[in-house]
Amino acid sequence: MSQAGRIRVMIVDDHEIARSGLSFCLRTFDDIELVAEASGGPEALRKCQETRPDVILMDMRMPGMGGDEATRAIREQYPRIQVLALTTYYDTDLVRRAMQAGAIGYVLKGVSVAELGEAIRAAHAGRPTLAREAVQALVDSARSVPDLGADLTERERQVLALLAEGLSNQEIAARLVISMPTVKSHVSNILAKLRASSRTEAVSLALRHNLVDDHPFG
C-alpha cells in the first residue's frame, strides 16, 4: 500500500517502553503508519498540529494532563482525529471518562497485535471498539446508577411535596411540626440528592420524575 493511503497514527504514553512496544507492533502493518509519539497530553496537542494523525492511541493514566483531558482537548480542536483509549487498566470510572471525553474505543494493552490493528482500522472508519471488560464496566455502571430521587428519605419526600405546593420554610416547619434548622437541613439534602441548584429546579425535577405523587405528609 502506498504511504499516502496508510492510516496515520500517533502514540501518546508517558512510558517510553510502552511507546517502543506499540511502535514495534505498528511496524508490522502495511496499512498503518506511525507518524508521531508523545509522552503526554500537551505534547500530543502540539504534534497534532504538526503531523495530523488519523488515529491516536491514548494512554488514560498519565501525570499532569490525564488521558481523558487530553482526549477531550484533541477532539475539540481536531474533531477529525479519532482517539482510541489504550491502557493497562480498566474500571467503570475510567471507561466512562474516556467515552465522555470523546474516545471512539477502549482497548486494553494486553490485546494481540492483530486485535490492535483491527481496533485502529475500526477507529479510522468511525466504528467504536470496546474491550469486553470495558463493555462490562459500562453495563455495571448503568446498573449501579440509581433513579433520580431514589435516595430521598420519607421525610425529605414530605418536605419536597410541600416545596412543590409553594410553601416557605417557615410554613413547612409549622405543617410538619419541626424546627426551621431541620427544614433547612432537609431542603439542603434534597437539593444535593437531586443535583439541583435551587428550590425551583428541585420542584421542577420532582414533578418531572413523579417524586411527589402519593407521598402523604403529617
FILUM-656017 format. One record per residue (C-alpha): residue number from 1; x, y, z. Coordinates in Angstrom, 3 decimals, m for minus. Example, Ala and Ser with C-alpha at 12.3 -4.5 7.8 and 13.67 -1.06 7.14 Angstrom:
BEGIN
> pos,px,py,pz
> 1,12.300,m4.500,7.800
> 2,13.670,m1.060,7.140
//
This chain:
BEGIN
> pos,px,py,pz
> 1,0.000,0.000,0.000
> 2,1.284,3.487,m0.823
> 3,2.346,5.710,2.065
> 4,m0.401,8.197,1.180
> 5,m3.062,5.537,1.747
> 6,m1.901,4.497,5.183
> 7,m3.686,5.249,8.449
> 8,m1.593,7.831,10.280
> 9,m1.191,7.006,13.980
> 10,0.220,8.830,16.994
> 11,1.108,7.073,20.264
> 12,0.630,9.020,23.497
> 13,2.068,7.348,26.598
> 14,4.274,8.616,29.415
> 15,6.243,5.343,29.499
> 16,8.982,5.092,26.889
> 17,8.968,1.290,26.993
> 18,5.238,1.230,26.277
> 19,5.680,3.599,23.345
> 20,8.535,1.465,21.986
> 21,6.448,m1.696,22.235
> 22,3.499,m0.138,20.452
> 23,5.779,1.341,17.814
> 24,7.238,m2.105,17.130
> 25,3.736,m3.564,16.761
> 26,2.648,m0.886,14.298
> 27,5.611,m1.607,12.028
> 28,4.075,m4.999,11.214
> 29,1.131,m3.398,9.373
> 30,1.341,m2.331,5.738
> 31,m1.685,m0.046,6.019
> 32,m0.720,1.755,9.249
> 33,1.989,4.379,9.635
> 34,3.371,5.723,12.915
> 35,3.755,9.468,12.409
> 36,4.412,10.694,15.963
> 37,4.947,9.807,19.603
> 38,4.211,11.953,22.639
> 39,4.877,11.481,26.324
> 40,1.882,13.478,27.484
> 41,m1.197,15.483,26.581
> 42,0.386,18.901,25.945
> 43,2.998,17.372,23.627
> 44,0.280,15.397,21.846
> 45,m1.696,18.580,21.197
> 46,1.353,20.262,19.672
> 47,2.133,17.267,17.479
> 48,m1.466,17.019,16.270
> 49,m0.940,20.341,14.558
> 50,2.388,19.220,13.100
> 51,1.601,15.672,11.986
> 52,m2.219,15.491,11.610
> 53,m2.686,11.846,12.619
> 54,m5.862,9.956,11.769
> 55,m5.926,7.909,14.971
> 56,m4.306,8.444,18.369
> 57,m3.527,5.610,20.778
> 58,m4.047,7.387,24.090
> 59,m2.887,6.118,27.456
> 60,m5.521,7.014,30.049
> 61,m3.333,7.216,33.137
> 62,m0.708,9.929,32.734
> 63,0.646,12.555,35.161
> 64,m0.420,16.145,34.660
> 65,m2.940,16.217,31.835
> 66,m4.687,12.851,32.042
> 67,m5.699,10.821,29.032
> 68,m9.350,11.823,29.294
> 69,m8.469,15.528,29.485
> 70,m6.089,15.214,26.529
> 71,m8.713,13.302,24.558
> 72,m11.309,15.996,25.153
> 73,m8.927,18.773,24.116
> 74,m7.887,16.945,20.954
> 75,m11.448,16.121,19.949
> 76,m12.478,19.745,20.452
> 77,m9.597,21.151,18.398
> 78,m9.287,18.345,15.849
> 79,m12.669,16.597,15.527
> 80,m11.435,14.614,12.506
> 81,m8.892,12.772,14.658
> 82,m10.180,9.635,16.347
> 83,m8.844,8.687,19.781
> 84,m8.507,5.087,20.879
> 85,m8.061,4.726,24.643
> 86,m5.357,2.146,25.237
> 87,m4.483,1.265,28.807
> 88,m3.366,m1.483,31.119
> 89,m6.235,m0.715,33.461
> 90,m9.971,m0.780,33.223
> 91,m12.592,0.303,35.687
> 92,m16.028,1.806,35.477
> 93,m14.945,5.384,36.084
> 94,m12.008,5.193,33.679
> 95,m14.168,3.796,30.851
> 96,m16.887,6.358,31.469
> 97,m14.433,9.275,31.452
> 98,m12.792,8.058,28.248
> 99,m16.127,7.760,26.450
> 100,m17.395,11.110,27.732
> 101,m14.174,12.749,26.567
> 102,m14.831,11.553,23.029
> 103,m12.748,8.385,22.667
> 104,m14.157,6.097,19.982
> 105,m12.839,2.944,21.603
> 106,m11.306,1.468,24.724
> 107,m8.757,m1.317,24.380
> 108,m6.532,m2.977,26.965
> 109,m2.798,m3.089,26.304
> 110,m2.885,m6.865,26.524
> 111,m4.643,m7.226,23.155
> 112,m2.915,m9.118,20.374
> 113,m1.129,m7.279,17.592
> 114,m3.878,m8.315,15.162
> 115,m6.594,m7.006,17.516
> 116,m4.752,m3.710,17.887
> 117,m4.618,m3.339,14.122
> 118,m8.323,m4.054,13.801
> 119,m9.131,m1.510,16.537
> 120,m7.105,1.168,14.722
> 121,m8.821,0.400,11.412
> 122,m12.224,0.481,13.073
> 123,m11.457,3.826,14.752
> 124,m10.293,5.271,11.437
> 125,m13.577,4.145,9.867
> 126,m15.579,5.705,12.690
> 127,m16.581,2.404,14.275
> 128,m16.302,2.011,18.064
> 129,m14.234,m0.763,19.593
> 130,m14.665,m1.673,23.238
> 131,m12.784,m4.373,25.091
> 132,m15.076,m6.964,26.636
> 133,m14.034,m5.766,30.081
> 134,m14.887,m2.170,29.146
> 135,m18.351,m3.175,27.933
> 136,m18.960,m4.968,31.222
> 137,m17.760,m1.931,33.166
> 138,m20.231,0.292,31.308
> 139,m23.047,m2.184,31.888
> 140,m22.207,m2.350,35.592
> 141,m22.092,1.437,35.729
> 142,m25.529,1.743,34.127
> 143,m26.953,m0.791,36.553
> 144,m25.451,0.948,39.560
> 145,m26.857,4.409,38.798
> 146,m29.971,4.852,40.986
> 147,m33.084,6.591,39.731
> 148,m33.146,10.294,40.489
> 149,m34.571,10.783,43.966
> 150,m34.300,7.109,44.932
> 151,m32.116,8.057,47.894
> 152,m34.560,10.606,49.338
> 153,m35.813,9.747,52.810
> 154,m39.527,9.727,53.547
> 155,m39.239,12.999,55.470
> 156,m37.313,14.585,52.593
> 157,m40.080,13.489,50.228
> 158,m42.619,15.118,52.521
> 159,m40.637,18.354,52.525
> 160,m40.274,18.157,48.753
> 161,m44.034,17.748,48.361
> 162,m44.579,20.873,50.426
> 163,m41.985,22.742,48.391
> 164,m43.995,21.760,45.320
> 165,m47.051,23.342,46.960
> 166,m45.102,26.590,47.198
> 167,m44.735,26.637,50.974
> 168,m41.925,28.610,52.626
> 169,m39.519,27.080,55.132
> 170,m41.498,28.609,57.976
> 171,m44.766,27.184,56.641
> 172,m43.164,23.748,56.159
> 173,m41.861,23.834,59.723
> 174,m45.354,24.618,61.004
> 175,m47.022,21.958,58.843
> 176,m44.617,19.188,59.865
> 177,m44.138,20.481,63.427
> 178,m40.348,20.606,63.083
> 179,m37.799,23.364,63.636
> 180,m36.606,25.811,60.995
> 181,m32.995,24.497,61.114
> 182,m34.362,20.998,60.474
> 183,m36.327,22.237,57.469
> 184,m33.239,23.987,56.103
> 185,m31.242,20.787,56.547
> 186,m33.864,18.753,54.687
> 187,m34.007,21.283,51.852
> 188,m30.213,21.272,51.563
> 189,m30.196,17.456,51.392
> 190,m32.930,17.478,48.761
> 191,m31.008,19.898,46.542
> 192,m27.850,17.799,46.864
> 193,m29.558,14.491,46.122
> 194,m31.458,15.874,43.128
> 195,m28.349,17.762,41.960
> 196,m30.494,20.891,41.819
> 197,m29.147,24.409,42.171
> 198,m32.351,25.934,43.574
> 199,m35.694,25.100,45.180
> 200,m37.406,25.885,41.883
> 201,m35.212,23.421,39.999
> 202,m35.776,20.788,42.684
> 203,m39.538,21.149,42.355
> 204,m39.304,21.007,38.568
> 205,m37.293,17.776,38.768
> 206,m39.681,16.345,41.343
> 207,m42.687,16.957,39.107
> 208,m40.888,15.678,36.004
> 209,m39.847,12.442,37.725
> 210,m43.054,11.950,39.733
> 211,m41.262,12.225,43.057
> 212,m44.067,13.998,44.927
> 213,m47.066,11.906,43.881
> 214,m48.740,9.826,46.541
> 215,m46.372,10.753,49.336
> 216,m48.554,11.831,52.275
> 217,m47.106,14.065,54.944
> 218,m48.022,14.580,58.534
//
